[in-house]
Amino acid sequence: MPHLTFTLLVALLVSVVMALLGKRSPRERLYAAVYLFLCCAAATVAGSWGMYLIHG
């Protein structure tokens, strides 16, 4: 499995599990899952650009 696909799959799973924790309405859970997934994706992109700039 390619690294990007695996990373996005793990980000999706982590965001869904984190959104299910706590007492939230279904709408808040959806917003939390989407927000966490986008944060994970942004962190992945930022980290990959950082490694590209450091290692060339």
PDB file of N, CA, C and O in Angstrom, chain B, residues numbered from 101:
ATOM      1  N   MET B 101       0.842  -1.167   0.000  1.00  0.00           N
ATOM      2  CA  MET B 101       0.000   0.000   0.000  1.00  0.00           C
ATOM      3  C   MET B 101       0.896   1.242   0.000  1.00  0.00           C
ATOM      4  O   MET B 101       1.823   1.328   0.805  1.00  0.00           O
ATOM      5  N   PRO B 102       0.636   2.191  -0.879  1.00  0.00           N
ATOM      6  CA  PRO B 102       1.459   3.413  -0.925  1.00  0.00           C
ATOM      7  C   PRO B 102       1.363   4.209   0.390  1.00  0.00           C
ATOM      8  O   PRO B 102       0.368   4.133   1.110  1.00  0.00           O
ATOM      9  N   HIS B 103       2.412   4.962   0.673  1.00  0.00           N
ATOM     10  CA  HIS B 103       2.473   5.713   1.925  1.00  0.00           C
ATOM     11  C   HIS B 103       1.329   6.711   2.065  1.00  0.00           C
ATOM     12  O   HIS B 103       0.731   6.812   3.136  1.00  0.00           O
ATOM     13  N   LEU B 104       1.018   7.441   1.013  1.00  0.00           N
ATOM     14  CA  LEU B 104      -0.032   8.458   1.098  1.00  0.00           C
ATOM     15  C   LEU B 104      -1.394   7.821   1.378  1.00  0.00           C
ATOM     16  O   LEU B 104      -2.162   8.330   2.194  1.00  0.00           O
ATOM     17  N   THR B 105      -1.688   6.730   0.715  1.00  0.00           N
ATOM     18  CA  THR B 105      -2.957   6.039   0.933  1.00  0.00           C
ATOM     19  C   THR B 105      -3.054   5.522   2.365  1.00  0.00           C
ATOM     20  O   THR B 105      -4.088   5.668   3.018  1.00  0.00           O
ATOM     21  N   PHE B 106      -1.978   4.923   2.844  1.00  0.00           N
ATOM     22  CA  PHE B 106      -1.965   4.414   4.210  1.00  0.00           C
ATOM     23  C   PHE B 106      -2.117   5.547   5.221  1.00  0.00           C
ATOM     24  O   PHE B 106      -2.859   5.415   6.194  1.00  0.00           O
ATOM     25  N   THR B 107      -1.425   6.647   4.998  1.00  0.00           N
ATOM     26  CA  THR B 107      -1.493   7.789   5.908  1.00  0.00           C
ATOM     27  C   THR B 107      -2.900   8.372   5.954  1.00  0.00           C
ATOM     28  O   THR B 107      -3.404   8.684   7.033  1.00  0.00           O
ATOM     29  N   LEU B 108      -3.533   8.522   4.807  1.00  0.00           N
ATOM     30  CA  LEU B 108      -4.891   9.060   4.780  1.00  0.00           C
ATOM     31  C   LEU B 108      -5.892   8.084   5.403  1.00  0.00           C
ATOM     32  O   LEU B 108      -6.852   8.510   6.045  1.00  0.00           O
ATOM     33  N   LEU B 109      -5.677   6.793   5.221  1.00  0.00           N
ATOM     34  CA  LEU B 109      -6.542   5.798   5.843  1.00  0.00           C
ATOM     35  C   LEU B 109      -6.427   5.852   7.362  1.00  0.00           C
ATOM     36  O   LEU B 109      -7.438   5.818   8.063  1.00  0.00           O
ATOM     37  N   VAL B 110      -5.207   5.936   7.872  1.00  0.00           N
ATOM     38  CA  VAL B 110      -5.002   6.035   9.315  1.00  0.00           C
ATOM     39  C   VAL B 110      -5.594   7.340   9.844  1.00  0.00           C
ATOM     40  O   VAL B 110      -6.202   7.354  10.914  1.00  0.00           O
ATOM     41  N   ALA B 111      -5.420   8.438   9.103  1.00  0.00           N
ATOM     42  CA  ALA B 111      -5.998   9.718   9.525  1.00  0.00           C
ATOM     43  C   ALA B 111      -7.519   9.630   9.591  1.00  0.00           C
ATOM     44  O   ALA B 111      -8.134  10.170  10.510  1.00  0.00           O
ATOM     45  N   LEU B 112      -8.121   8.957   8.629  1.00  0.00           N
ATOM     46  CA  LEU B 112      -9.575   8.787   8.627  1.00  0.00           C
ATOM     47  C   LEU B 112     -10.027   7.959   9.829  1.00  0.00           C
ATOM     48  O   LEU B 112     -10.979   8.325  10.517  1.00  0.00           O
ATOM     49  N   LEU B 113      -9.348   6.856  10.074  1.00  0.00           N
ATOM     50  CA  LEU B 113      -9.714   6.001  11.203  1.00  0.00           C
ATOM     51  C   LEU B 113      -9.535   6.713  12.542  1.00  0.00           C
ATOM     52  O   LEU B 113     -10.393   6.611  13.418  1.00  0.00           O
ATOM     53  N   VAL B 114      -8.437   7.426  12.701  1.00  0.00           N
ATOM     54  CA  VAL B 114      -8.185   8.152  13.950  1.00  0.00           C
ATOM     55  C   VAL B 114      -9.230   9.245  14.148  1.00  0.00           C
ATOM     56  O   VAL B 114      -9.733   9.420  15.257  1.00  0.00           O
ATOM     57  N   SER B 115      -9.562   9.978  13.097  1.00  0.00           N
ATOM     58  CA  SER B 115     -10.532  11.058  13.237  1.00  0.00           C
ATOM     59  C   SER B 115     -11.921  10.527  13.566  1.00  0.00           C
ATOM     60  O   SER B 115     -12.643  11.144  14.348  1.00  0.00           O
ATOM     61  N   VAL B 116     -12.306   9.399  12.988  1.00  0.00           N
ATOM     62  CA  VAL B 116     -13.618   8.820  13.298  1.00  0.00           C
ATOM     63  C   VAL B 116     -13.664   8.344  14.744  1.00  0.00           C
ATOM     64  O   VAL B 116     -14.643   8.598  15.447  1.00  0.00           O
ATOM     65  N   VAL B 117     -12.626   7.664  15.193  1.00  0.00           N
ATOM     66  CA  VAL B 117     -12.603   7.167  16.573  1.00  0.00           C
ATOM     67  C   VAL B 117     -12.595   8.326  17.565  1.00  0.00           C
ATOM     68  O   VAL B 117     -13.312   8.289  18.564  1.00  0.00           O
ATOM     69  N   MET B 118     -11.794   9.350  17.300  1.00  0.00           N
ATOM     70  CA  MET B 118     -11.752  10.497  18.203  1.00  0.00           C
ATOM     71  C   MET B 118     -13.085  11.230  18.238  1.00  0.00           C
ATOM     72  O   MET B 118     -13.481  11.742  19.285  1.00  0.00           O
ATOM     73  N   ALA B 119     -13.782  11.286  17.105  1.00  0.00           N
ATOM     74  CA  ALA B 119     -15.082  11.963  17.062  1.00  0.00           C
ATOM     75  C   ALA B 119     -16.148  11.172  17.822  1.00  0.00           C
ATOM     76  O   ALA B 119     -17.107  11.758  18.324  1.00  0.00           O
ATOM     77  N   LEU B 120     -15.992   9.865  17.913  1.00  0.00           N
ATOM     78  CA  LEU B 120     -16.975   9.048  18.618  1.00  0.00           C
ATOM     79  C   LEU B 120     -16.849   9.147  20.140  1.00  0.00           C
ATOM     80  O   LEU B 120     -17.789   8.817  20.863  1.00  0.00           O
ATOM     81  N   LEU B 121     -15.702   9.595  20.623  1.00  0.00           N
ATOM     82  CA  LEU B 121     -15.493   9.703  22.057  1.00  0.00           C
ATOM     83  C   LEU B 121     -16.214  10.938  22.606  1.00  0.00           C
ATOM     84  O   LEU B 121     -16.297  11.965  21.933  1.00  0.00           O
ATOM     85  N   GLY B 122     -16.719  10.832  23.801  1.00  0.00           N
ATOM     86  CA  GLY B 122     -17.376  11.962  24.447  1.00  0.00           C
ATOM     87  C   GLY B 122     -18.856  12.025  24.143  1.00  0.00           C
ATOM     88  O   GLY B 122     -19.387  11.236  23.362  1.00  0.00           O
ATOM     89  N   LYS B 123     -19.505  12.975  24.774  1.00  0.00           N
ATOM     90  CA  LYS B 123     -20.946  13.155  24.605  1.00  0.00           C
ATOM     91  C   LYS B 123     -21.182  14.287  23.615  1.00  0.00           C
ATOM     92  O   LYS B 123     -21.110  15.463  23.974  1.00  0.00           O
ATOM     93  N   ARG B 124     -21.461  13.931  22.382  1.00  0.00           N
ATOM     94  CA  ARG B 124     -21.714  14.904  21.329  1.00  0.00           C
ATOM     95  C   ARG B 124     -22.927  14.466  20.531  1.00  0.00           C
ATOM     96  O   ARG B 124     -23.292  13.291  20.503  1.00  0.00           O
ATOM     97  N   SER B 125     -23.534  15.437  19.887  1.00  0.00           N
ATOM     98  CA  SER B 125     -24.631  15.109  18.976  1.00  0.00           C
ATOM     99  C   SER B 125     -24.029  14.543  17.686  1.00  0.00           C
ATOM    100  O   SER B 125     -22.840  14.730  17.429  1.00  0.00           O
ATOM    101  N   PRO B 126     -24.829  13.862  16.884  1.00  0.00           N
ATOM    102  CA  PRO B 126     -24.298  13.320  15.619  1.00  0.00           C
ATOM    103  C   PRO B 126     -23.719  14.402  14.708  1.00  0.00           C
ATOM    104  O   PRO B 126     -22.722  14.175  14.021  1.00  0.00           O
ATOM    105  N   ARG B 127     -24.343  15.569  14.707  1.00  0.00           N
ATOM    106  CA  ARG B 127     -23.826  16.658  13.872  1.00  0.00           C
ATOM    107  C   ARG B 127     -22.446  17.123  14.359  1.00  0.00           C
ATOM    108  O   ARG B 127     -21.545  17.353  13.552  1.00  0.00           O
ATOM    109  N   GLU B 128     -22.287  17.257  15.672  1.00  0.00           N
ATOM    110  CA  GLU B 128     -20.993  17.647  16.230  1.00  0.00           C
ATOM    111  C   GLU B 128     -19.940  16.572  15.973  1.00  0.00           C
ATOM    112  O   GLU B 128     -18.774  16.884  15.731  1.00  0.00           O
ATOM    113  N   ARG B 129     -20.353  15.308  16.027  1.00  0.00           N
ATOM    114  CA  ARG B 129     -19.413  14.215  15.739  1.00  0.00           C
ATOM    115  C   ARG B 129     -18.920  14.293  14.299  1.00  0.00           C
ATOM    116  O   ARG B 129     -17.734  14.095  14.034  1.00  0.00           O
ATOM    117  N   LEU B 130     -19.827  14.580  13.371  1.00  0.00           N
ATOM    118  CA  LEU B 130     -19.440  14.706  11.969  1.00  0.00           C
ATOM    119  C   LEU B 130     -18.466  15.863  11.777  1.00  0.00           C
ATOM    120  O   LEU B 130     -17.444  15.719  11.106  1.00  0.00           O
ATOM    121  N   TYR B 131     -18.789  17.012  12.371  1.00  0.00           N
ATOM    122  CA  TYR B 131     -17.893  18.165  12.255  1.00  0.00           C
ATOM    123  C   TYR B 131     -16.525  17.867  12.866  1.00  0.00           C
ATOM    124  O   TYR B 131     -15.495  18.238  12.304  1.00  0.00           O
ATOM    125  N   ALA B 132     -16.520  17.202  14.011  1.00  0.00           N
ATOM    126  CA  ALA B 132     -15.249  16.868  14.673  1.00  0.00           C
ATOM    127  C   ALA B 132     -14.436  15.907  13.813  1.00  0.00           C
ATOM    128  O   ALA B 132     -13.222  16.066  13.691  1.00  0.00           O
ATOM    129  N   ALA B 133     -15.089  14.916  13.218  1.00  0.00           N
ATOM    130  CA  ALA B 133     -14.373  13.949  12.382  1.00  0.00           C
ATOM    131  C   ALA B 133     -13.782  14.625  11.152  1.00  0.00           C
ATOM    132  O   ALA B 133     -12.631  14.371  10.798  1.00  0.00           O
ATOM    133  N   VAL B 134     -14.555  15.475  10.503  1.00  0.00           N
ATOM    134  CA  VAL B 134     -14.062  16.181   9.311  1.00  0.00           C
ATOM    135  C   VAL B 134     -12.911  17.116   9.688  1.00  0.00           C
ATOM    136  O   VAL B 134     -11.895  17.165   8.995  1.00  0.00           O
ATOM    137  N   TYR B 135     -13.074  17.856  10.785  1.00  0.00           N
ATOM    138  CA  TYR B 135     -12.035  18.778  11.233  1.00  0.00           C
ATOM    139  C   TYR B 135     -10.736  18.037  11.550  1.00  0.00           C
ATOM    140  O   TYR B 135      -9.659  18.458  11.128  1.00  0.00           O
ATOM    141  N   LEU B 136     -10.838  16.934  12.293  1.00  0.00           N
ATOM    142  CA  LEU B 136      -9.643  16.170  12.640  1.00  0.00           C
ATOM    143  C   LEU B 136      -8.986  15.560  11.411  1.00  0.00           C
ATOM    144  O   LEU B 136      -7.759  15.533  11.312  1.00  0.00           O
ATOM    145  N   PHE B 137      -9.790  15.071  10.475  1.00  0.00           N
ATOM    146  CA  PHE B 137      -9.218  14.508   9.257  1.00  0.00           C
ATOM    147  C   PHE B 137      -8.474  15.581   8.471  1.00  0.00           C
ATOM    148  O   PHE B 137      -7.367  15.337   7.992  1.00  0.00           O
ATOM    149  N   LEU B 138      -9.065  16.761   8.335  1.00  0.00           N
ATOM    150  CA  LEU B 138      -8.397  17.839   7.599  1.00  0.00           C
ATOM    151  C   LEU B 138      -7.128  18.307   8.302  1.00  0.00           C
ATOM    152  O   LEU B 138      -6.142  18.649   7.650  1.00  0.00           O
ATOM    153  N   CYS B 139      -7.155  18.321   9.635  1.00  0.00           N
ATOM    154  CA  CYS B 139      -5.938  18.681  10.380  1.00  0.00           C
ATOM    155  C   CYS B 139      -4.840  17.646  10.171  1.00  0.00           C
ATOM    156  O   CYS B 139      -3.675  18.003   9.994  1.00  0.00           O
ATOM    157  N   CYS B 140      -5.201  16.379  10.189  1.00  0.00           N
ATOM    158  CA  CYS B 140      -4.213  15.316   9.943  1.00  0.00           C
ATOM    159  C   CYS B 140      -3.662  15.403   8.527  1.00  0.00           C
ATOM    160  O   CYS B 140      -2.460  15.238   8.318  1.00  0.00           O
ATOM    161  N   ALA B 141      -4.528  15.660   7.559  1.00  0.00           N
ATOM    162  CA  ALA B 141      -4.076  15.785   6.169  1.00  0.00           C
ATOM    163  C   ALA B 141      -3.158  16.996   6.011  1.00  0.00           C
ATOM    164  O   ALA B 141      -2.142  16.916   5.320  1.00  0.00           O
ATOM    165  N   ALA B 142      -3.507  18.114   6.645  1.00  0.00           N
ATOM    166  CA  ALA B 142      -2.665  19.314   6.568  1.00  0.00           C
ATOM    167  C   ALA B 142      -1.310  19.073   7.229  1.00  0.00           C
ATOM    168  O   ALA B 142      -0.284  19.518   6.715  1.00  0.00           O
ATOM    169  N   ALA B 143      -1.298  18.374   8.361  1.00  0.00           N
ATOM    170  CA  ALA B 143      -0.039  18.061   9.032  1.00  0.00           C
ATOM    171  C   ALA B 143       0.820  17.134   8.173  1.00  0.00           C
ATOM    172  O   ALA B 143       2.045  17.258   8.159  1.00  0.00           O
ATOM    173  N   THR B 144       0.186  16.214   7.463  1.00  0.00           N
ATOM    174  CA  THR B 144       0.925  15.317   6.573  1.00  0.00           C
ATOM    175  C   THR B 144       1.556  16.095   5.423  1.00  0.00           C
ATOM    176  O   THR B 144       2.720  15.880   5.085  1.00  0.00           O
ATOM    177  N   VAL B 145       0.792  16.988   4.831  1.00  0.00           N
ATOM    178  CA  VAL B 145       1.317  17.803   3.725  1.00  0.00           C
ATOM    179  C   VAL B 145       2.454  18.701   4.225  1.00  0.00           C
ATOM    180  O   VAL B 145       3.493  18.809   3.573  1.00  0.00           O
ATOM    181  N   ALA B 146       2.259  19.337   5.368  1.00  0.00           N
ATOM    182  CA  ALA B 146       3.305  20.207   5.914  1.00  0.00           C
ATOM    183  C   ALA B 146       4.568  19.404   6.245  1.00  0.00           C
ATOM    184  O   ALA B 146       5.682  19.850   5.968  1.00  0.00           O
ATOM    185  N   GLY B 147       4.390  18.231   6.834  1.00  0.00           N
ATOM    186  CA  GLY B 147       5.552  17.399   7.153  1.00  0.00           C
ATOM    187  C   GLY B 147       6.277  16.905   5.917  1.00  0.00           C
ATOM    188  O   GLY B 147       7.506  16.839   5.901  1.00  0.00           O
ATOM    189  N   SER B 148       5.531  16.560   4.887  1.00  0.00           N
ATOM    190  CA  SER B 148       6.171  16.081   3.659  1.00  0.00           C
ATOM    191  C   SER B 148       6.932  17.208   2.969  1.00  0.00           C
ATOM    192  O   SER B 148       8.016  16.979   2.432  1.00  0.00           O
ATOM    193  N   TRP B 149       6.381  18.416   2.974  1.00  0.00           N
ATOM    194  CA  TRP B 149       7.100  19.545   2.395  1.00  0.00           C
ATOM    195  C   TRP B 149       8.348  19.855   3.223  1.00  0.00           C
ATOM    196  O   TRP B 149       9.396  20.195   2.673  1.00  0.00           O
ATOM    197  N   GLY B 150       8.230  19.739   4.535  1.00  0.00           N
ATOM    198  CA  GLY B 150       9.398  19.963   5.377  1.00  0.00           C
ATOM    199  C   GLY B 150      10.505  18.960   5.096  1.00  0.00           C
ATOM    200  O   GLY B 150      11.676  19.334   5.032  1.00  0.00           O
ATOM    201  N   MET B 151      10.153  17.698   4.929  1.00  0.00           N
ATOM    202  CA  MET B 151      11.164  16.689   4.597  1.00  0.00           C
ATOM    203  C   MET B 151      11.747  16.930   3.186  1.00  0.00           C
ATOM    204  O   MET B 151      12.933  16.706   2.945  1.00  0.00           O
ATOM    205  N   TYR B 152      10.903  17.382   2.286  1.00  0.00           N
ATOM    206  CA  TYR B 152      11.389  17.674   0.936  1.00  0.00           C
ATOM    207  C   TYR B 152      12.401  18.824   0.974  1.00  0.00           C
ATOM    208  O   TYR B 152      13.439  18.765   0.315  1.00  0.00           O
ATOM    209  N   LEU B 153      12.094  19.859   1.741  1.00  0.00           N
ATOM    210  CA  LEU B 153      13.004  21.008   1.819  1.00  0.00           C
ATOM    211  C   LEU B 153      14.288  20.656   2.533  1.00  0.00           C
ATOM    212  O   LEU B 153      15.345  21.180   2.182  1.00  0.00           O
ATOM    213  N   ILE B 154      14.231  19.782   3.530  1.00  0.00           N
ATOM    214  CA  ILE B 154      15.440  19.407   4.271  1.00  0.00           C
ATOM    215  C   ILE B 154      16.308  18.445   3.445  1.00  0.00           C
ATOM    216  O   ILE B 154      17.524  18.618   3.372  1.00  0.00           O
ATOM    217  N   HIS B 155      15.694  17.448   2.834  1.00  0.00           N
ATOM    218  CA  HIS B 155      16.457  16.399   2.151  1.00  0.00           C
ATOM    219  C   HIS B 155      16.609  16.634   0.655  1.00  0.00           C
ATOM    220  O   HIS B 155      17.479  16.038   0.020  1.00  0.00           O
ATOM    221  N   GLY B 156      15.789  17.477   0.098  1.00  0.00           N
ATOM    222  CA  GLY B 156      15.903  17.778  -1.320  1.00  0.00           C
ATOM    223  C   GLY B 156      15.323  16.804  -2.176  1.00  0.00           C
ATOM    224  O   GLY B 156      15.360  16.955  -3.397  1.00  0.00           O
TER     225      GLY B 156
END
